[in-house]
Amino acid sequence: MTQVEKNILVALIELEDTVKALPTTHPKPNLQPLFGKLDELAAKLPKDSDPNLRHYLSKKSYQKARLFLEGKDAENAAGNCPRPAH
């Protein structure tokens, strides 16, 4: 895993943890900075990065991107988008 991918995974976990805590967090956190950080990191991925990861991030499928980076891509349910070719 590249450093950019590691940073993306950390940001995805931070986003997921923040969203899970929303029901009990007051005041509600602003999620926009986390989304912006993920967009910035995704833009830093090399062009030869795995097409599935690039697809998940471009479609804001953050849970799928996290599972992919954790080596659990098989757990991702097929969506309406065709899978990118490797």
N, C-alpha and C positions, 0 to 999 in steps of 0.2 A: 504494500500500500504506500502510495506517495505521501509526502508531507501535506500536500493540498487535500488529498482524500482524507487523511487523518483529521485535518482541521474541519473539513466538512462534517465528518462523523461527530466530532465534538460539538459543533454548532447544531447539528440535528438532534442530538441527545439533549442539549440545553433547551432547544425549542420544545421538544416533547415533554420534558420535565416542567417547563413553564406552563404549558397548556394543561397538563394534568393538575397543576396546582391552582388553576384559575377559579374553581368553585369556592375555594377558601381564602383566596388572596384579595386583600383590600388595601389600597386601591388596586384596580386591575392594571397589570403591567402593559406597557406599549410593546406589541410584538413586531412593529415595523422595523426596528433596528436589527432584530434577529433575521427577518426576511431579507433585509438589505445585505446583511453579512453573508447569508447563503448565496445571494445573487453574485456578490463580489467574488466569493470563493469559487463558485461554479464557472465564472468567467476566466478564472486562472487555470482551469483544467487544460492540460495539453490537448491538442486536436486529436491525438491518437488514444485518448482515454476511452474506456469501454463505452460503446454506444448506448447500452442500457442505462448506465449511470447518468450520462449526459441527457438522455431522454427523460428519466425520472426527475432530474433537477429542472429541466426546462419546462416540464408540465406541472411543477410544484408538487410532485408526488413524493413528499418528504419521507413518509413511512417506508415506501418502497426503496428509496435511496438509502435509508438507514439499514434496512434488511440486506440490501445488496452489499453495502460496505462491511457489514458484519458477517458476510459469507453465507447469508441465508436467502439468496435470491430465489431459490426453489419455493420458498414460502409465499412469494408474491403471487397474488391472484392475477390472472390475465385480465386486462382491462379492455376497453374498446379500441385502443391504439394498437396497430400492428407492432410487433417487437422489431427493434432495429436489427439489421443484419450485422454480423461481426465482420 
